[in-house]
């Protein structure tokens, strides 16, 4: 008895499978019989899927560029400690506030286990660099410690970073970014070769500085493309007066579209003692330069320990500042939140537009399926007259609708690659668009769902046909 029931289930499953395969076969035959009409019907799905994938690729490229810039300045783990106004309740202690000093740096290094790295910064604004009749003012002229290279994600391409001995002896040495090399010694584009400036000497506000290292060149994806295009142009096309194109958009080497990369290329680091003794202006009636730091950067172990690390650092600084809270913390959280908000809004707006395109494609499928049912009323009537059930007819129409949508989805995935290339060519973006597998999967599944929804009304209409009325239909 049990073997008979199992055999019956197997037969039922085999029959259902055969009906499903027949429905798919009929769907393909129907599409092939009306090739042009089916292509026009699938066009909406093709455009919807390709636009959804292309939108996702553009947003992903934009997200990667933003996060790359965030990482380039040290990431979320990096926190800046800077001077701030004394609270109203402590205004009577203002004359006792000493600001941020090396004492704070040493205390943080000794007593803050949750802080992985501490680097001081002493800046001089508008320092003028001169060499060979040329002059230039860098973005960042900073006295700091050797750890700054890791704190700010720098890489030395030529020479070396200064060390603790250079700092203790206040040696007149520095490490520069490529923008300083380009402006004072000549860029690779002008010279025709990559100049290594290590060993050269510059005058800075009347003081000599010897270059002992140069950082690698930093640039965004858009700047790299722009530079390669400029280099590929024939020499005769590169005519006209040489000029900067300003802050917006791409520029030459060292003047990229991203301020983060421009800033890093326009950086000069030197030992903090050198900065203090040779470039800081003495204060008061004595001849001792101002010992206060411009800021202190700390880096926590990971973002999960940010809150307790900041609290630990605050407790230490409150002790070194004798209870006067004349300092504050500046994190990169707002930048990260802005990135997340921008990406979310871009995905939502682009996704809605692409979804509308897919829905329009679904309406087209529904329309063509209704027209197909009207053309095939007698055929459906014959099928029902010889034994086809309402479920059989319903499944056949749904499968035909899904077949059209799936074929359109596959064609849309293929077209998305071409669409991304066209968009990147006609409207170059800051970063290369990146097509992702999740985006392709979502777009394809959405097209299949649209096919099912678009086939529901035609399928119900076909299933409810009366066989007698259908056979009499002219």
C-alpha positions as CSV (number, residue, x, y, z in Angstrom):
1,X,0.0,0.0,0.0
2,X,2.8,2.3,1.0
3,X,4.8,1.5,-2.3
4,X,1.7,2.4,-4.3
5,X,1.4,5.8,-2.6
6,X,5.1,6.5,-3.2
7,X,4.7,5.5,-6.8
8,X,1.7,7.8,-7.1
9,X,3.6,10.7,-5.7
10,X,6.5,10.1,-8.1
11,X,4.1,10.0,-11.0
12,X,2.4,13.3,-9.9
13,X,5.8,15.0,-9.5
14,X,6.9,13.7,-12.9
15,X,3.7,15.0,-14.5
16,X,4.0,18.4,-12.8
17,X,7.6,18.6,-14.0
18,X,6.6,17.7,-17.6
19,X,3.9,20.4,-17.5
20,X,6.3,23.0,-16.2
21,X,8.9,22.2,-18.9
22,X,6.2,22.2,-21.6
23,X,5.1,25.6,-20.3
24,X,8.7,26.9,-20.6
25,X,9.0,25.4,-24.1
26,X,5.7,27.0,-25.2
27,X,6.9,30.3,-23.7
28,X,10.1,30.3,-25.8
29,X,8.1,29.3,-28.9
30,X,5.7,32.2,-28.4
31,X,8.6,34.6,-28.0
32,X,10.3,33.3,-31.1
33,X,7.1,33.5,-33.1
34,X,6.8,37.2,-32.4
35,X,10.5,38.2,-32.1
36,X,10.2,41.9,-32.7
37,X,7.2,42.3,-30.5
38,X,9.0,40.3,-27.7
39,X,12.1,42.4,-28.1
40,X,10.2,45.6,-27.7
41,X,8.4,44.1,-24.6
42,X,11.8,43.1,-23.1
43,X,13.3,46.5,-23.8
44,X,11.8,48.0,-20.6
45,X,13.2,45.2,-18.5
46,X,16.6,45.5,-20.2
47,X,16.8,49.2,-19.6
48,X,15.6,48.8,-16.0
49,X,18.1,46.1,-15.1
50,X,21.0,47.8,-16.8
51,X,20.2,51.2,-15.2
52,X,19.9,49.6,-11.8
53,X,23.3,47.8,-12.1
54,X,24.9,50.9,-13.6
55,X,23.6,53.2,-10.9
56,X,24.9,50.7,-8.3
57,X,28.3,50.7,-10.0
58,X,28.6,54.5,-10.0
59,X,27.6,54.7,-6.3
60,X,30.1,52.0,-5.4
61,X,32.9,53.8,-7.2
62,X,31.9,57.0,-5.4
63,X,31.8,55.3,-2.1
64,X,35.3,53.7,-2.6
65,X,36.7,57.1,-3.5
66,X,35.2,58.8,-0.4
67,X,36.5,56.0,1.9
68,X,39.9,56.0,0.2
69,X,40.2,59.7,1.1
70,X,39.1,59.0,4.7
71,X,41.7,56.3,5.0
72,X,44.3,58.6,3.4
73,X,44.0,61.0,6.3
74,X,44.3,58.3,9.0
75,X,40.8,56.8,9.2
76,X,38.2,56.8,11.9
77,X,40.7,55.7,14.5
78,X,42.5,59.1,14.2
79,X,41.5,61.9,16.6
80,X,42.8,65.5,16.8
81,X,43.3,67.2,20.1
82,X,43.3,71.0,19.7
83,X,42.9,74.2,21.7
84,X,39.4,75.3,22.5
85,X,37.8,78.2,24.5
86,X,37.8,77.7,28.2
87,X,34.3,77.0,29.6
88,X,32.5,79.9,31.2
89,X,32.8,78.4,34.7
90,X,36.6,78.4,34.3
91,X,37.1,81.9,32.8
92,X,38.8,83.1,36.1
93,X,41.5,80.5,35.4
94,X,42.3,81.7,31.9
95,X,45.7,83.1,32.8
96,X,46.7,79.7,34.1
97,X,45.9,77.9,30.8
98,X,49.1,76.8,29.2
99,X,47.6,75.2,26.0
100,X,48.7,71.9,24.5
101,X,52.4,71.1,25.0
102,X,54.8,68.2,24.8
103,X,54.0,67.4,28.4
104,X,50.6,66.3,27.2
105,X,52.2,64.1,24.5
106,X,54.5,62.4,27.0
107,X,51.6,61.9,29.5
108,X,49.4,60.3,26.8
109,X,52.2,58.0,25.7
110,X,52.9,56.9,29.3
111,X,49.4,56.6,30.7
112,X,46.9,55.9,27.9
113,X,47.0,52.2,27.1
114,X,43.9,52.5,24.8
115,X,45.8,55.0,22.6
116,X,48.0,53.3,20.1
117,X,49.9,56.2,18.7
118,X,50.5,59.9,19.7
119,X,52.1,62.5,17.4
120,X,52.5,66.2,18.1
121,X,52.2,68.9,15.5
122,X,53.7,72.4,15.5
123,X,52.8,74.4,12.5
124,X,54.0,77.6,10.9
125,X,51.6,79.3,8.6
126,X,52.6,80.7,5.2
127,X,56.2,79.6,5.2
128,X,57.9,80.6,1.9
129,X,60.2,78.0,0.3
130,X,62.8,79.2,-2.2
131,X,65.3,77.5,-4.5
132,X,66.9,78.5,-7.7
133,X,64.9,81.7,-8.0
134,X,61.6,79.9,-7.5
135,X,59.3,80.2,-4.4
136,X,56.4,78.2,-3.1
137,X,54.2,78.1,0.0
138,X,53.2,74.5,0.9
139,X,49.8,73.6,2.4
140,X,51.3,72.0,5.5
141,X,54.6,73.0,7.1
142,X,54.7,70.9,10.2
143,X,57.1,70.0,12.9
144,X,56.3,66.6,14.2
145,X,57.6,63.2,15.4
146,X,58.8,60.3,13.1
147,X,55.5,58.4,13.9
148,X,53.6,61.0,11.8
149,X,54.4,58.9,8.7
150,X,52.2,56.1,10.1
151,X,49.6,58.4,11.7
152,X,48.9,60.1,8.4
153,X,49.4,57.1,6.0
154,X,52.4,58.5,4.2
155,X,54.9,56.4,2.2
156,X,58.5,57.6,1.6
157,X,59.4,57.0,-2.0
158,X,62.9,58.5,-2.0
159,X,65.3,58.8,0.9
160,X,64.1,58.3,4.5
161,X,62.0,59.8,7.2
162,X,63.8,61.7,9.9
163,X,64.5,59.9,13.2
164,X,64.7,60.6,16.9
165,X,68.4,61.6,16.6
166,X,67.5,64.2,14.0
167,X,64.9,65.5,16.5
168,X,67.2,65.6,19.5
169,X,69.9,67.4,17.6
170,X,67.3,69.7,15.9
171,X,68.9,68.9,12.5
172,X,67.8,71.1,9.6
173,X,66.3,68.3,7.6
174,X,62.9,67.7,6.1
175,X,60.7,65.3,4.2
176,X,58.6,66.8,1.4
177,X,55.6,65.9,-0.7
178,X,55.8,65.8,-4.5
179,X,54.1,69.2,-5.0
180,X,57.1,71.0,-3.4
181,X,59.5,69.0,-5.7
182,X,57.4,69.9,-8.7
183,X,57.2,73.6,-7.9
184,X,60.8,74.2,-6.9
185,X,62.8,71.6,-8.9
186,X,60.5,70.7,-11.8
187,X,57.8,68.1,-12.4
188,X,58.3,64.9,-14.3
189,X,56.0,66.2,-17.1
190,X,58.2,69.3,-17.6
191,X,61.6,67.6,-17.1
192,X,60.8,64.4,-18.9
193,X,62.1,62.2,-16.1
194,X,61.4,61.6,-12.4
195,X,63.7,63.9,-10.3
196,X,64.9,62.7,-6.9
197,X,65.4,65.8,-4.8
198,X,67.0,64.1,-1.8
199,X,70.2,66.0,-0.8
200,X,69.0,69.3,-2.2
201,X,68.8,72.3,0.0
202,X,66.0,74.9,0.2
203,X,65.7,78.2,2.1
204,X,62.6,78.5,4.3
205,X,62.0,81.9,5.8
206,X,65.7,82.6,5.7
207,X,66.7,79.2,7.2
208,X,68.3,76.4,5.2
209,X,66.6,73.0,5.1
210,X,68.1,69.9,3.5
211,X,65.7,67.4,1.9
212,X,66.4,63.8,3.2
213,X,63.2,62.2,1.9
214,X,60.2,62.6,-0.4
215,X,56.8,61.0,-0.1
216,X,55.2,59.1,-3.0
217,X,52.8,61.0,-5.2
218,X,49.1,60.7,-4.1
219,X,46.3,61.2,-6.5
220,X,42.6,60.2,-7.0
221,X,41.5,57.9,-9.8
222,X,40.2,60.9,-11.8
223,X,43.5,62.7,-11.6
224,X,45.4,59.6,-12.6
225,X,43.2,59.3,-15.7
226,X,43.6,63.0,-16.5
227,X,47.4,62.7,-16.2
228,X,47.5,59.6,-18.5
229,X,45.4,61.4,-21.1
230,X,47.6,64.5,-21.0
231,X,50.7,62.3,-21.4
232,X,49.2,60.5,-24.3
233,X,48.5,63.6,-26.3
234,X,51.0,64.5,-29.1
235,X,53.5,67.2,-28.1
236,X,52.1,69.6,-30.7
237,X,48.6,69.4,-29.1
238,X,50.0,70.5,-25.7
239,X,50.2,74.1,-26.6
240,X,49.2,77.4,-25.0
241,X,50.2,79.1,-21.8
242,X,50.8,76.8,-18.9
243,X,48.4,77.6,-16.1
244,X,46.6,76.1,-13.1
245,X,42.9,75.3,-13.8
246,X,41.9,76.2,-10.2
247,X,40.5,74.1,-7.4
248,X,37.6,72.4,-9.1
249,X,37.9,69.3,-11.2
250,X,41.1,67.6,-12.4
251,X,44.4,69.3,-12.8
252,X,48.0,68.5,-13.4
253,X,50.2,66.4,-11.2
254,X,49.9,67.4,-7.6
255,X,46.7,69.5,-8.2
256,X,44.2,66.7,-8.2
257,X,40.4,66.9,-7.8
258,X,40.6,65.7,-4.2
259,X,41.7,68.1,-1.5
260,X,43.0,65.3,0.7
261,X,45.5,64.2,-1.9
262,X,46.5,67.7,-2.8
263,X,47.1,68.4,0.9
264,X,49.3,65.3,1.3
265,X,51.3,66.2,-1.8
266,X,51.8,69.7,-0.4
267,X,53.1,68.6,3.0
268,X,56.6,69.2,4.5
269,X,57.6,67.4,7.7
270,X,60.6,68.3,9.8
271,X,61.6,67.4,13.4
272,X,59.5,69.2,16.0
273,X,62.6,70.5,17.8
274,X,63.9,72.0,14.6
275,X,60.5,73.7,14.0
276,X,60.5,75.0,17.6
277,X,64.0,76.3,17.8
278,X,64.4,77.7,14.2
279,X,61.0,78.6,12.9
280,X,58.8,79.6,15.9
281,X,58.8,83.2,16.9
282,X,59.9,84.0,20.5
283,X,57.1,85.3,22.8
284,X,57.2,87.9,25.5
285,X,60.5,89.6,26.6
286,X,62.6,86.4,26.6
287,X,64.1,84.7,23.6
288,X,62.5,81.3,24.1
289,X,60.1,80.3,21.3
290,X,56.5,79.5,22.0
291,X,56.4,75.9,23.3
292,X,52.7,75.4,22.6
293,X,51.7,72.8,20.0
294,X,49.2,73.5,17.2
295,X,47.6,70.1,17.9
296,X,48.1,66.5,19.0
297,X,46.9,63.5,17.0
298,X,46.1,60.2,18.6
299,X,45.1,56.9,17.1
300,X,43.1,54.4,19.0
301,X,43.4,50.6,18.7
302,X,40.1,50.3,16.9
303,X,36.8,52.2,16.4
304,X,35.1,50.1,19.0
305,X,37.3,51.5,21.8
306,X,37.0,55.1,20.6
307,X,34.7,56.3,23.5
308,X,36.7,54.8,26.4
309,X,40.0,55.9,24.7
310,X,38.8,59.5,24.5
311,X,37.6,59.4,28.1
312,X,41.0,58.0,29.1
313,X,42.8,60.8,27.1
314,X,40.5,63.4,28.7
315,X,41.3,62.3,32.2
316,X,45.0,62.5,31.5
317,X,44.8,65.9,29.9
318,X,42.7,67.3,32.7
319,X,45.5,66.2,35.1
320,X,48.3,67.8,33.0
321,X,46.2,71.0,32.5
322,X,45.5,71.2,36.3
323,X,41.7,70.8,35.8
324,X,41.4,73.5,33.1
325,X,39.5,72.2,30.1
326,X,41.1,74.3,27.4
327,X,41.3,71.5,24.9
328,X,38.8,69.5,22.7
329,X,38.6,66.4,20.6
330,X,37.9,66.3,16.9
331,X,37.1,63.0,15.3
332,X,36.4,61.9,11.7
333,X,32.9,60.6,12.7
334,X,31.1,63.5,10.9
335,X,33.0,62.7,7.7
336,X,32.1,59.0,8.0
337,X,28.4,59.9,8.7
338,X,28.4,62.2,5.7
339,X,29.8,59.4,3.5
340,X,27.1,57.0,4.7
341,X,24.4,59.6,4.2
342,X,25.5,60.6,0.7
343,X,25.8,56.9,-0.4
344,X,22.4,56.1,1.1
345,X,20.7,59.0,-0.7
346,X,22.4,58.2,-4.0
347,X,21.3,54.6,-3.7
348,X,17.8,55.5,-2.8
349,X,17.3,58.0,-5.6
350,X,19.0,55.8,-8.2
351,X,17.2,52.7,-7.0
352,X,13.8,54.4,-7.2
353,X,14.5,55.6,-10.8
354,X,15.6,52.1,-11.8
355,X,12.6,50.5,-10.0
356,X,10.3,52.7,-12.0
357,X,12.0,51.6,-15.2
358,X,11.5,48.0,-14.2
359,X,7.8,48.6,-13.3
360,X,7.3,50.3,-16.7
361,X,8.8,47.2,-18.3
362,X,6.4,45.1,-16.2
363,X,3.5,47.0,-17.5
364,X,4.8,46.4,-21.1
365,X,4.9,42.6,-20.3
366,X,1.4,42.7,-18.9
367,X,0.1,44.5,-21.9
368,X,1.7,42.1,-24.4
369,X,0.5,39.1,-22.4
370,X,-3.1,40.4,-22.5
371,X,-2.8,40.9,-26.2
372,X,-1.4,37.4,-26.6
373,X,-4.3,35.9,-24.6
374,X,-6.8,37.7,-26.9
375,X,-5.0,36.2,-30.0
376,X,-4.9,32.7,-28.5
377,X,-8.5,32.4,-27.0
378,X,-9.4,29.6,-29.3
379,X,-6.1,27.7,-28.6
380,X,-6.7,28.1,-24.8
381,X,-10.3,27.0,-25.3
382,X,-9.2,23.8,-27.1
383,X,-6.6,23.1,-24.3
384,X,-9.3,23.4,-21.6
385,X,-11.8,21.3,-23.7
386,X,-9.4,18.4,-23.9
387,X,-8.6,18.4,-20.2
388,X,-6.3,21.3,-19.2
389,X,-7.2,22.6,-15.8
390,X,-7.4,26.3,-14.8
391,X,-4.1,25.8,-12.9
392,X,-2.4,24.4,-16.0
393,X,-3.5,27.5,-18.0
394,X,-2.6,29.8,-15.1
395,X,0.9,28.3,-14.8
396,X,1.5,28.5,-18.6
397,X,0.8,32.2,-18.8
398,X,2.8,33.0,-15.7
399,X,5.7,31.0,-17.0
400,X,5.6,32.8,-20.4
401,X,5.6,36.2,-18.6
402,X,8.6,35.1,-16.4
403,X,10.5,33.8,-19.4
404,X,10.2,37.2,-21.1
405,X,11.3,39.0,-17.9
406,X,14.2,36.6,-17.3
407,X,15.5,36.9,-20.8
408,X,15.2,40.7,-20.5
409,X,17.0,40.5,-17.2
410,X,19.9,38.5,-18.7
411,X,20.1,40.9,-21.6
412,X,20.0,43.8,-19.1
413,X,23.0,42.4,-17.2
414,X,25.0,42.1,-20.4
415,X,23.9,45.7,-21.4
416,X,24.9,47.1,-18.0
417,X,28.6,46.6,-18.8
418,X,28.3,48.6,-22.0
419,X,26.1,51.3,-20.2
420,X,28.7,51.7,-17.4
421,X,31.4,52.2,-20.0
422,X,29.3,54.8,-21.9
423,X,28.5,56.7,-18.8
424,X,32.1,56.7,-17.7
425,X,33.2,58.0,-21.1
426,X,30.5,60.7,-21.5
427,X,30.6,61.9,-17.9
428,X,33.9,60.9,-16.1
429,X,33.5,60.5,-12.4
430,X,35.9,60.9,-9.5
431,X,36.3,57.1,-9.3
432,X,36.0,54.2,-11.6
433,X,32.4,52.6,-11.5
434,X,32.5,49.1,-10.0
435,X,29.9,46.5,-11.0
436,X,29.2,44.2,-8.0
437,X,27.7,40.8,-7.9
438,X,25.0,41.7,-5.2
439,X,23.8,44.5,-7.5
440,X,23.5,42.2,-10.5
441,X,21.7,39.6,-8.3
442,X,19.2,42.1,-7.0
443,X,18.5,43.5,-10.4
444,X,18.0,40.1,-11.9
445,X,15.7,38.9,-9.1
446,X,13.7,42.1,-9.3
447,X,13.2,41.5,-13.0
448,X,11.9,38.0,-12.3
449,X,9.5,39.3,-9.6
450,X,8.3,41.9,-12.1
451,X,7.7,39.1,-14.6
452,X,5.6,37.2,-12.1
453,X,3.6,40.3,-11.0
454,X,3.0,41.3,-14.6
455,X,1.7,37.9,-15.5
456,X,-0.8,37.6,-12.7
457,X,-3.7,39.5,-14.2
458,X,-3.3,37.9,-17.7
459,X,-3.0,34.5,-16.1
460,X,-6.2,34.9,-14.0
461,X,-8.0,36.1,-17.1
462,X,-6.8,33.1,-19.2
463,X,-7.6,30.6,-16.4
464,X,-11.2,31.9,-16.1
465,X,-12.0,31.5,-19.8
466,X,-15.0,29.4,-20.5
467,X,-14.0,26.7,-23.0
468,X,-17.4,26.9,-24.9
469,X,-17.2,30.7,-25.3
470,X,-13.5,30.4,-26.2
471,X,-14.2,27.9,-29.0
472,X,-16.9,30.1,-30.4
473,X,-14.6,33.2,-30.3
474,X,-13.9,34.7,-33.7
